[in-house]
């Protein structure tokens, strides 16, 4: 028993180590680019970039279709069968490729709407980032617990992005150049990931039948729906601010939110590293320890965000965005609730087979968000600050719903 626990903990430690390197490198790149792009492109152009990205993220989630959450469980369950792994992996790639092509058709019709038409060219360009989403099999690496490979691939692709941006994005009119670099970086990550599967895991693509593809769709669509709707918390808030206000508001909110999201990264890393082990062991004692540590750390991070909001905004966005320090102070409440949400999500509900409840928590909280937005719009009180408060409320609701499901199913 002690040997087994030691082995499991070693796997978790290795996964967490590589995830830490991966995430902190990603975050370092992202914040270096944010600090650079806000100053070079200006608040308006950076706001445009952020607003377009908020729309494209819905397509990215559509292309992923929940597989980044659920496909890892397929891999864990079929690790002993090479033929099953090839079949499942080929099916996931095929579904994602179909959805990528479908996205262009959907976007084509959306650009007839005035709100999208003005940024039509940027939207179509950024949709090519979906190439990376199709081919990068992070779910495979997570399932076989070989996150080292995903880390190396991501670092290479992000270095291309940051070096290219610093060399070629020098003036406000270079926004399109940065978008090209985003596409190159994403595509490189996807293709390196695919070829790593072929070389390191002897993956062979198989033409998968219609029935298998349909089965993948049916089993993953609830994860897709939940994840798709959960984008309302971040990207719909940004999207609505861009529609109802100006792009400098988008920039201020986005930088404040990105600072908060940095504090959430450790909890996301932890859930990804621990998920395969808990799926195998169903270790409830470990989950309880994770909840305590995560919530405690989340509270500490919230305190830091609140008291150093001005300094953090000046560091990453310059003096011009320090006027949004009260936004960061309001968003500072989020980390402990997200910490609880992550551990009670994949590491508890999904690991113990309660996929339906996992997705329902996302769907219910997202529908409440959308309902409140509609009410605010009907009464003409859809203000910037109401959107900020609603962003905080959404994470609180999601955490409480998952607490309810965990107690209802008597998991802990």
C-alpha positions as CSV (number, residue, x, y, z in Angstrom):
1,X,0.0,0.0,0.0
2,X,2.8,2.4,0.9
3,X,4.6,1.6,-2.3
4,X,1.5,2.3,-4.3
5,X,0.8,5.6,-2.6
6,X,4.4,6.6,-3.1
7,X,4.2,5.8,-6.8
8,X,1.0,7.8,-7.2
9,X,2.5,10.8,-5.4
10,X,5.6,10.6,-7.6
11,X,3.4,10.7,-10.7
12,X,1.5,13.7,-9.4
13,X,4.7,15.5,-8.5
14,X,6.2,14.9,-11.9
15,X,3.0,16.0,-13.7
16,X,2.7,19.1,-11.4
17,X,6.4,20.0,-12.0
18,X,6.0,20.0,-15.8
19,X,2.7,21.7,-15.6
20,X,4.2,24.4,-13.4
21,X,7.0,25.0,-15.9
22,X,4.5,25.0,-18.8
23,X,2.0,27.3,-17.2
24,X,4.4,29.8,-15.7
25,X,6.3,30.0,-19.0
26,X,3.0,30.6,-20.7
27,X,2.0,33.2,-18.2
28,X,5.4,34.9,-18.4
29,X,5.1,35.1,-22.1
30,X,1.5,36.4,-22.0
31,X,2.3,39.1,-19.5
32,X,5.4,40.2,-21.3
33,X,3.4,40.5,-24.4
34,X,0.5,42.3,-22.7
35,X,2.9,44.8,-21.2
36,X,4.6,45.3,-24.6
37,X,1.5,45.3,-26.8
38,X,-0.5,47.8,-24.7
39,X,2.4,50.2,-25.0
40,X,3.1,49.6,-28.7
41,X,-0.4,49.1,-30.1
42,X,-2.1,51.5,-27.7
43,X,-5.2,51.0,-25.6
44,X,-7.6,51.1,-28.5
45,X,-5.8,48.6,-30.8
46,X,-5.0,46.3,-27.9
47,X,-8.7,46.5,-27.0
48,X,-9.6,45.5,-30.6
49,X,-7.2,42.5,-30.4
50,X,-8.8,41.4,-27.1
51,X,-12.3,41.8,-28.3
52,X,-11.7,39.8,-31.5
53,X,-10.0,37.1,-29.4
54,X,-13.0,37.0,-27.1
55,X,-15.2,36.1,-30.1
56,X,-12.8,33.6,-31.6
57,X,-12.5,31.7,-28.3
58,X,-16.0,30.5,-28.8
59,X,-14.9,28.9,-32.0
60,X,-11.8,27.4,-30.3
61,X,-14.1,25.8,-27.7
62,X,-16.4,24.6,-30.5
63,X,-13.4,23.0,-32.3
64,X,-12.2,21.4,-29.0
65,X,-15.8,20.2,-28.3
66,X,-15.0,19.3,-24.7
67,X,-12.2,16.8,-25.6
68,X,-9.5,18.6,-23.6
69,X,-11.5,17.6,-20.5
70,X,-13.1,14.3,-21.5
71,X,-10.6,12.7,-24.0
72,X,-8.0,12.3,-21.2
73,X,-10.3,9.9,-19.5
74,X,-10.6,7.9,-22.8
75,X,-6.8,7.6,-22.8
76,X,-6.6,6.6,-19.2
77,X,-9.2,3.9,-19.7
78,X,-7.5,2.4,-22.8
79,X,-3.8,2.8,-22.1
80,X,-3.3,-1.0,-22.3
81,X,-4.7,-1.3,-25.8
82,X,-2.7,0.3,-28.7
83,X,-5.5,-0.4,-31.2
84,X,-8.1,1.3,-29.0
85,X,-5.8,4.3,-28.4
86,X,-5.2,4.7,-32.2
87,X,-8.9,4.5,-32.9
88,X,-10.0,6.9,-30.2
89,X,-7.2,9.4,-31.0
90,X,-8.0,9.3,-34.7
91,X,-11.7,9.9,-33.9
92,X,-10.9,12.9,-31.8
93,X,-8.7,14.4,-34.5
94,X,-11.4,13.8,-37.2
95,X,-14.1,15.4,-35.1
96,X,-12.0,18.4,-34.4
97,X,-11.0,18.8,-38.1
98,X,-14.7,18.7,-39.1
99,X,-15.6,21.3,-36.5
100,X,-12.7,23.5,-37.6
101,X,-14.0,23.6,-41.2
102,X,-17.6,24.1,-39.9
103,X,-16.4,27.2,-37.9
104,X,-15.5,29.1,-41.1
105,X,-19.0,28.5,-42.5
106,X,-20.6,29.8,-39.2
107,X,-18.3,32.8,-39.1
108,X,-19.1,33.6,-42.8
109,X,-22.7,34.1,-41.9
110,X,-22.0,35.9,-38.6
111,X,-19.9,38.6,-40.4
112,X,-23.1,39.8,-42.1
113,X,-24.1,41.2,-38.7
114,X,-22.9,44.8,-38.1
115,X,-21.2,44.0,-34.8
116,X,-18.9,41.5,-36.5
117,X,-18.6,43.0,-40.0
118,X,-16.4,45.9,-38.8
119,X,-13.6,43.4,-37.7
120,X,-14.3,40.7,-40.4
121,X,-10.7,40.4,-41.6
122,X,-9.3,40.0,-38.2
123,X,-11.9,37.4,-37.2
124,X,-11.2,35.2,-40.2
125,X,-7.5,35.5,-39.7
126,X,-7.6,34.6,-36.0
127,X,-9.8,31.6,-36.7
128,X,-6.8,29.9,-38.2
129,X,-5.5,29.5,-34.7
130,X,-7.9,26.6,-34.6
131,X,-5.2,24.6,-36.5
132,X,-3.3,24.3,-33.2
133,X,-6.5,23.3,-31.4
134,X,-7.2,20.5,-33.9
135,X,-3.7,18.9,-33.8
136,X,-2.3,19.6,-30.3
137,X,-3.2,16.5,-28.2
138,X,-2.7,17.8,-24.7
139,X,-5.5,15.4,-23.7
140,X,-3.3,12.4,-24.9
141,X,-0.3,13.6,-23.0
142,X,-2.4,14.1,-19.9
143,X,-4.0,10.7,-20.2
144,X,-0.7,8.8,-20.5
145,X,0.9,11.1,-17.8
146,X,3.6,12.4,-20.1
147,X,3.2,16.1,-19.7
148,X,6.9,16.7,-20.2
149,X,6.4,16.5,-24.0
150,X,3.6,19.0,-23.9
151,X,5.7,21.3,-21.9
152,X,8.6,21.3,-24.4
153,X,6.3,21.7,-27.4
154,X,4.5,24.7,-25.8
155,X,7.8,26.4,-24.9
156,X,9.1,26.1,-28.4
157,X,5.9,27.6,-30.0
158,X,5.6,30.4,-27.5
159,X,9.3,31.4,-28.0
160,X,8.5,31.8,-31.7
161,X,5.6,34.1,-30.7
162,X,7.4,36.3,-28.3
163,X,10.6,36.6,-30.4
164,X,8.5,37.4,-33.5
165,X,6.4,40.0,-31.7
166,X,9.4,41.8,-30.2
167,X,11.1,41.8,-33.7
168,X,8.2,42.7,-36.0
169,X,5.5,44.4,-33.9
170,X,6.9,47.9,-33.5
171,X,4.0,50.3,-34.3
172,X,0.3,50.6,-33.7
173,X,-0.5,49.6,-37.3
174,X,1.3,46.2,-36.7
175,X,-1.7,44.6,-35.2
176,X,-2.2,42.3,-38.1
177,X,1.5,41.1,-37.9
178,X,0.9,40.0,-34.3
179,X,-2.2,38.1,-35.4
180,X,-0.1,36.3,-38.1
181,X,2.4,35.4,-35.4
182,X,-0.4,34.0,-33.2
183,X,-1.4,31.7,-36.0
184,X,2.1,30.6,-36.7
185,X,2.7,29.8,-33.0
186,X,-0.5,27.9,-32.6
187,X,-0.1,25.9,-35.8
188,X,3.5,25.0,-34.9
189,X,2.4,23.8,-31.4
190,X,-0.3,21.6,-33.0
191,X,1.9,20.1,-35.7
192,X,4.7,19.4,-33.3
193,X,2.2,17.7,-30.9
194,X,0.9,15.5,-33.7
195,X,4.3,14.4,-35.0
196,X,5.3,13.7,-31.4
197,X,2.4,11.2,-31.2
198,X,3.6,9.5,-34.3
199,X,7.3,9.4,-33.3
200,X,7.1,8.7,-29.5
201,X,3.9,6.8,-29.2
202,X,3.8,5.0,-32.6
203,X,0.4,6.6,-33.4
204,X,-1.1,5.6,-36.7
205,X,-4.1,7.5,-38.0
206,X,-7.1,5.4,-38.8
207,X,-10.2,6.3,-40.8
208,X,-12.9,6.0,-38.2
209,X,-16.4,5.0,-39.1
210,X,-19.5,7.2,-38.7
211,X,-20.8,5.3,-35.7
212,X,-17.6,5.9,-33.8
213,X,-17.6,9.6,-34.6
214,X,-21.2,9.9,-33.6
215,X,-20.4,8.1,-30.3
216,X,-17.6,10.6,-29.6
217,X,-20.0,13.5,-30.3
218,X,-22.7,12.1,-28.0
219,X,-20.3,11.5,-25.1
220,X,-18.5,14.8,-25.4
221,X,-21.3,17.2,-26.3
222,X,-22.3,17.9,-22.6
223,X,-18.7,18.8,-21.8
224,X,-18.7,21.0,-24.9
225,X,-21.9,22.7,-23.9
226,X,-20.8,23.3,-20.4
227,X,-17.4,24.7,-21.5
228,X,-19.0,26.7,-24.3
229,X,-21.4,28.4,-21.9
230,X,-18.8,28.9,-19.3
231,X,-17.0,31.2,-21.7
232,X,-19.7,33.7,-20.8
233,X,-17.8,34.4,-17.6
234,X,-14.7,35.8,-19.3
235,X,-15.2,36.3,-23.0
236,X,-18.8,37.3,-23.1
237,X,-18.1,39.9,-20.5
238,X,-15.2,41.3,-22.7
239,X,-17.4,41.0,-25.8
240,X,-20.3,43.0,-24.1
241,X,-18.0,45.7,-22.8
242,X,-16.7,46.1,-26.4
243,X,-20.2,46.4,-27.8
244,X,-21.7,48.7,-25.1
245,X,-18.6,50.7,-24.3
246,X,-15.2,51.6,-25.9
247,X,-12.1,49.5,-26.5
248,X,-10.2,51.3,-23.7
249,X,-12.7,49.8,-21.2
250,X,-12.0,46.4,-22.8
251,X,-8.3,46.9,-22.3
252,X,-8.7,47.9,-18.6
253,X,-11.0,45.0,-17.7
254,X,-8.9,42.5,-19.7
255,X,-5.6,43.4,-18.0
256,X,-7.3,43.3,-14.5
257,X,-8.8,39.9,-15.3
258,X,-5.6,38.5,-16.7
259,X,-3.9,39.4,-13.4
260,X,-6.6,37.5,-11.5
261,X,-6.3,34.6,-14.0
262,X,-2.6,34.3,-13.1
263,X,-3.6,33.5,-9.6
264,X,-5.9,30.8,-10.8
265,X,-3.1,29.0,-12.8
266,X,-1.8,27.0,-9.8
267,X,-5.2,25.5,-9.2
268,X,-5.7,24.6,-12.9
269,X,-2.2,22.9,-12.9
270,X,-3.1,21.0,-9.7
271,X,-6.3,19.6,-11.1
272,X,-4.7,18.5,-14.3
273,X,-1.8,16.8,-12.5
274,X,-3.9,15.1,-10.0
275,X,-6.9,14.1,-12.2
276,X,-5.4,10.9,-13.7
277,X,-4.3,9.6,-10.3
278,X,-7.6,10.3,-8.5
279,X,-9.5,8.7,-11.5
280,X,-7.5,5.5,-10.8
281,X,-7.4,5.5,-7.0
282,X,-10.6,7.4,-6.0
283,X,-8.6,8.8,-3.1
284,X,-11.1,10.9,-1.1
285,X,-8.6,11.8,1.6
286,X,-6.4,13.4,-1.0
287,X,-9.3,15.4,-2.4
288,X,-10.1,16.8,1.1
289,X,-6.5,17.9,1.6
290,X,-6.5,19.5,-1.9
291,X,-9.6,21.5,-1.1
292,X,-8.2,22.9,2.2
293,X,-4.8,23.8,0.7
294,X,-6.4,25.3,-2.5
295,X,-9.0,27.5,-0.7
296,X,-6.4,28.7,1.8
297,X,-4.0,29.7,-1.0
298,X,-6.8,31.3,-2.9
299,X,-7.6,33.6,0.1
300,X,-4.0,34.6,0.4
301,X,-3.9,35.5,-3.3
302,X,-7.1,37.5,-3.0
303,X,-5.6,39.6,-0.2
304,X,-2.5,40.3,-2.3
305,X,-4.6,41.3,-5.4
306,X,-6.7,43.7,-3.3
307,X,-3.9,45.5,-1.6
308,X,-1.5,45.7,-4.5
309,X,-4.0,46.3,-7.3
310,X,-2.5,49.7,-8.5
311,X,1.1,48.4,-8.5
312,X,0.1,45.2,-10.5
313,X,-1.8,47.2,-13.1
314,X,1.0,49.7,-13.5
315,X,3.5,46.8,-13.9
316,X,1.5,45.0,-16.6
317,X,-0.4,47.8,-18.4
318,X,1.4,51.1,-17.6
319,X,0.2,54.2,-15.8
320,X,-2.8,54.6,-18.2
321,X,-4.6,51.5,-16.8
322,X,-4.1,52.2,-13.1
323,X,-7.4,54.0,-13.2
324,X,-9.0,50.5,-13.3
325,X,-7.5,49.5,-9.9
326,X,-11.0,49.3,-8.4
327,X,-11.9,46.7,-11.1
328,X,-9.0,44.5,-9.9
329,X,-10.0,45.0,-6.3
330,X,-13.5,43.8,-7.1
331,X,-12.3,40.8,-9.1
332,X,-9.9,39.9,-6.3
333,X,-12.6,37.8,-4.6
334,X,-12.5,35.2,-7.4
335,X,-9.4,33.0,-6.6
336,X,-10.7,31.0,-3.6
337,X,-14.0,30.2,-5.3
338,X,-12.2,29.1,-8.5
339,X,-9.8,27.0,-6.4
340,X,-12.8,25.2,-4.9
341,X,-14.5,24.9,-8.3
342,X,-11.5,23.2,-9.9
343,X,-11.0,20.6,-7.2
344,X,-14.7,19.8,-7.0
345,X,-14.9,19.6,-10.8
346,X,-12.7,17.3,-12.7
347,X,-10.9,15.9,-9.6
348,X,-14.1,15.0,-7.9
349,X,-17.3,14.9,-10.0
350,X,-15.6,13.7,-13.3
351,X,-13.1,11.4,-11.5
352,X,-16.0,9.7,-9.7
353,X,-18.1,9.4,-12.8
354,X,-20.6,12.3,-12.3
355,X,-20.0,13.8,-15.7
356,X,-23.6,15.0,-15.9
357,X,-23.4,17.0,-12.7
358,X,-20.0,18.5,-13.7
359,X,-21.5,19.8,-16.9
360,X,-24.8,20.9,-15.3
361,X,-22.9,23.1,-12.9
362,X,-21.4,24.9,-15.8
363,X,-24.6,25.1,-17.8
364,X,-26.8,26.3,-14.8
365,X,-24.3,29.1,-13.8
366,X,-23.8,30.2,-17.4
367,X,-27.6,30.3,-18.0
368,X,-28.0,32.4,-14.9
369,X,-25.4,34.8,-16.2
370,X,-27.1,35.1,-19.6
371,X,-30.5,35.6,-17.9
372,X,-29.2,38.4,-15.7
373,X,-27.6,40.1,-18.8
374,X,-30.9,40.0,-20.6
375,X,-32.7,41.5,-17.5
376,X,-30.1,44.2,-17.3
377,X,-30.4,45.0,-21.0
378,X,-34.3,45.1,-20.8
379,X,-34.1,47.6,-18.0
380,X,-31.3,49.6,-19.6
381,X,-28.9,49.1,-16.7
382,X,-26.3,47.0,-18.5
383,X,-23.4,49.1,-17.1
384,X,-19.7,48.4,-17.1
385,X,-19.8,47.9,-13.3
386,X,-22.8,45.6,-13.4
387,X,-20.8,43.4,-15.8
388,X,-17.9,43.4,-13.5
389,X,-20.1,42.4,-10.5
390,X,-21.8,39.8,-12.6
391,X,-18.4,38.3,-13.5
392,X,-17.6,37.8,-9.8
393,X,-21.1,36.4,-9.0
394,X,-20.7,33.8,-11.8
395,X,-17.7,32.1,-10.1
396,X,-19.4,32.2,-6.7
397,X,-22.5,30.5,-8.1
398,X,-20.5,27.8,-9.9
399,X,-18.6,26.9,-6.8
400,X,-21.8,26.7,-4.7
401,X,-23.5,24.5,-7.3
402,X,-20.6,22.1,-7.3
403,X,-20.6,22.0,-3.5
404,X,-24.3,21.0,-3.7
405,X,-23.7,18.2,-6.2
406,X,-20.7,16.8,-4.2
407,X,-22.9,16.6,-1.0
408,X,-25.9,15.4,-2.9
409,X,-23.9,12.5,-4.3
410,X,-22.2,11.9,-1.0
411,X,-18.8,11.8,-2.7
412,X,-17.0,13.3,0.3
